[in-house]
């Protein structure tokens, strides 16, 4: 079936609720479909399964952790990534650590869903992309699907997983359509090869894939052959697929929607330097968001975020690099 990215979220939630009576949805304004991906859920499953919550993220995530420990499979829709800050203790101290501290006697099968609103003038308090922030918390799985198929399949897998999973959506992808096979399984922890190439590797994180796809015809017109990888899973990270691509091409540009400092892109770079340095023909390059709170003004906003121009510039640098420092 043809689904948009936003519709794939709705379909995954609907099917998860329908297939397993232990699945419940906690969310802010989900009953009213305020954000466009919970249409029909309340009407179908009622207020015992689709629970409108107060604007108290700490309380909601804490309650969902308790429900998960007691046998339910809660999905918590926190709508915007910035709202996870309010529930940091519940996410990092309860969801992430309970199974470890109780030697697996208890688990916390909770899925926390949120989305990036980094474009559209949502300003600094609603525009963060924080998948990298949670990499530093052992016990969490983190996914950033960039296609409708992956959003459907990976969200379904997240809900079935016995570990806490953070699912970060990107609203710049919401209206992108594709054929979705609802029977297809996508394992959490596997990157996706989007294109085969020989000249360089482009690694994309989250919504960067949309930009990379727009850029590919331009670089291919220049005779550049790119190996394109979609990370999809931040934790666990499929570094082996990235490493094998770097061994083939010798050049890599990593595109990440997050801020540059402490980013997934930086982490991937450190792994390449540690385990694949001998294959590099040029320094690793990164296209990411600047380390600045996202401005409200549209022109300033677009200058801060990762863009096609930034990615093109990094590709140019890596392809023109000459040993000895000459470019």
BELQUIQUI-V67419 format. One record per residue. RES is the residue in one letter. SS is DSSP state (H for helix, E for strand, C for the rest). Layout:
# BELQUIQUI-V67419
<<RES;SS> <RES;SS>>
This chain:
# BELQUIQUI-V67419
<<X;C> <X;E> <X;E> <X;E> <X;H> <X;H> <X;H> <X;H> <X;H> <X;H> <X;H> <X;H> <X;H> <X;H> <X;H> <X;H> <X;H> <X;H> <X;H> <X;C> <X;C> <X;C> <X;E> <X;E> <X;E> <X;E> <X;E> <X;C> <X;C> <X;C> <X;C> <X;C> <X;C> <X;C> <X;C> <X;C> <X;C> <X;C> <X;C> <X;C> <X;H> <X;H> <X;H> <X;H> <X;H> <X;C> <X;C> <X;C> <X;C> <X;E> <X;E> <X;E> <X;C> <X;C> <X;C> <X;C> <X;H> <X;H> <X;H> <X;H> <X;H> <X;H> <X;H> <X;H> <X;H> <X;H> <X;H> <X;H> <X;H> <X;C> <X;C> <X;C> <X;E> <X;E> <X;E> <X;E> <X;E> <X;E> <X;E> <X;E> <X;H> <X;H> <X;H> <X;H> <X;H> <X;H> <X;H> <X;H> <X;H> <X;H> <X;H> <X;H> <X;H> <X;H> <X;H> <X;C> <X;C> <X;H> <X;H> <X;H> <X;H> <X;C> <X;C> <X;C> <X;C> <X;C> <X;C> <X;C> <X;C> <X;C> <X;E> <X;E> <X;E> <X;E> <X;E> <X;E> <X;C> <X;C> <X;C> <X;C> <X;C> <X;C> <X;C> <X;H> <X;H> <X;H> <X;C> <X;C> <X;C> <X;C> <X;C> <X;C> <X;H> <X;H> <X;H> <X;H> <X;C> <X;C> <X;C> <X;E> <X;E> <X;E> <X;E> <X;C> <X;C> <X;C> <X;C> <X;H> <X;H> <X;H> <X;H> <X;H> <X;H> <X;H> <X;H> <X;H> <X;H> <X;H> <X;H> <X;H> <X;C> <X;C> <X;C> <X;E> <X;E> <X;E> <X;E> <X;E> <X;E> <X;E> <X;H> <X;H> <X;H> <X;C> <X;C> <X;C> <X;E> <X;E> <X;E> <X;C> <X;C> <X;C> <X;C> <X;C> <X;C> <X;C> <X;C> <X;C> <X;C> <X;C> <X;C> <X;E> <X;E> <X;E> <X;E> <X;C> <X;C> <X;C> <X;C> <X;E> <X;E> <X;E> <X;E> <X;E> <X;C> <X;C> <X;C> <X;H> <X;H> <X;H> <X;H> <X;H> <X;H> <X;H> <X;H> <X;H> <X;H> <X;H> <X;H> <X;H> <X;H> <X;C> <X;C> <X;C> <X;C> <X;E> <X;E> <X;E> <X;E> <X;E> <X;C> <X;C> <X;E> <X;E> <X;E> <X;C> <X;C> <X;C> <X;H> <X;H> <X;H> <X;H> <X;H> <X;H> <X;H> <X;H> <X;H> <X;H> <X;H> <X;C> <X;C> <X;E> <X;E> <X;E> <X;E> <X;E> <X;E> <X;E> <X;E> <X;C> <X;C> <X;C> <X;C> <X;H> <X;H> <X;H> <X;H> <X;H> <X;H> <X;H> <X;H> <X;H> <X;H> <X;H> <X;H> <X;C> <X;H> <X;H> <X;H> <X;C> <X;C> <X;C> <X;C> <X;C> <X;E> <X;E> <X;E> <X;E> <X;E> <X;C> <X;C> <X;C> <X;C> <X;C> <X;C> <X;C> <X;C> <X;H> <X;H> <X;H> <X;H> <X;H> <X;H> <X;H> <X;C> <X;C> <X;C> <X;H> <X;H> <X;H> <X;H> <X;H> <X;H> <X;H> <X;H> <X;H> <X;H> <X;H> <X;H> <X;H> <X;C> <X;C> <X;C> <X;C> <X;C> <X;C> <X;C>>
